[in-house]
Amino acid sequence: MKNIKKKIMAAVLGLCLLITGMCITPVSQVRAASDDGWVGAWSTSPVEFNLKKMLEMDWIKCDAGLRNLTFRTRIQPTISGEDVRITLSNEFGTGPLTVDTISIAKGYERLPQAIKTWTRKNVTFNGKSSVTIPAGETVTSDPAGMSVDALEYLTVSVFMKKTETMKTYGLIGGDTYIMSGNFAKSATTIGVPMKMEADFGEYSVIPALTGVEVYAPGASSAVVIGDSTLANDIPILLAEKLQNAGITDVGILQQAIKGNRLLDDGAGFLGMAYGEAMVDRFERDALNQPGVEKIFLKVGVNDVVHPNCESLKDDARAVTAEEMIAGYEQLIDRAHEKGIEVYLFTRTAWKGYTRNVLGSDDVQWSQEIDQMRQDINTWIRSDANPADGYIDLDFMCTDETAAELKKEYTTDGAHFTELGQQTAVDAIPLEYFQ
């Protein structure tokens, strides 16, 4: 196995301190329903991220009690708006979480820690510069008084005096830097990247920040939700495709989680980072997104593969194709009840893929294992599928059985190269947005 100490960057030393509980007096500032005109421009799915197991395995050493931290996160909104506001989450917190100072500013492409200070705005909540978020809740800020252009860089700087209760993070969609002290208003910082890279995946850790909305009356959002085959640049590439086609009134929201499953929560060593089952998180992460009118869904391979992994077979429940199809139908019905369209991607091939966990090959492809994926794809392409449309990605495979992705499209047999991501986006019909 690769040397984890070298691959988990120094920023995670700060994160490992965010586990123990504490008591903060909460206020009743929970998120209200989305107002007319506010639409999602950027998002990341919250997960319960906990480094306790890593600490127990002696991979990371640190002393508890680190406080007074600034987290600077650079993101790209996918739609323009006349104003902007942000959402913070304490969904998995061990107690109330106080955020002391927040600012938002326009950033630079090549200077990820720098901001254009003349654009900086202080973010408030009910007119106050600090906010306490009860455990299990989210808060949305007041409008910041800043116009936003699609795909430009925005930087959100969050300062917290105490962070011990924080266990809610996004793991895709932005670049975050951590530093000791209050740098929420600084022009630039010298922070440590909050990234993890190891055999179990690559993660960009985003503390607390889960959403950015813009004021764009008449616009809507589309949610891209699923597993690691979507937890990449596909949402940004889709936003670029729409902008280039003159479709400028749709925001694209990233709600994919690596390792996510349709029917069950994440299992095994990093189960908490794999997120809740899609059937459980669908309401929060898809149906309740501001301005959502369309959902693009690609999840299910992990339900097939994980029960056959040596490292997960005792934790990951085996399911049937019938159970999977019933799960998809449930999600589609729930979306249709709210007038939201759903588009399914076919489940892509994974022959040649193996997880290198604890120094050995964790799973081997077989026709017997893969048959359920192919049966689900047959259903997706059939008239029995109640979705509003589908995107068939079998053309990315090497042969007629669609069991193996072409080498130019995959990094490891299952996940997409940059060309693979672009090819998948190219396959999404523009008429789905018109």
Secondary structure, DSSP 8 states (H G I E B T S, - for coil): ---HHHHB-THHHHHTTS-S---------------TTEEEEEE---EE---HHHHHTTS----S----EEEEEEE--SS-BS-EEEEEE-TT-SS-EEE-EEEEEEB-SS-TT-B-GGG-EE--BTTBS-EEE-TT-EEE----S--B-TT--EEEEEEES--TT--EEE-SS-EEEEEES--TT-S----EE-EEEETTEEEE-EESEEEEEEE-TT-EEEEEEESTTTSSSHHHHHHHHHHHTT--SEEEEEEE-TT--SSS---STTGGGG-S-HHHHHIIIIITSTTEEEEEEE--HHHHHGGGSTTTTTTS----HHHHHHHHHHHHHHHHHTT-EEEEE-----TT---EETTEE-----HHHHHHHHHHHHHHTSTT--SSEEE--GGGBSSTT--SB-GGGBSSSSSB-HHHHHHHHHTS-GGGG-
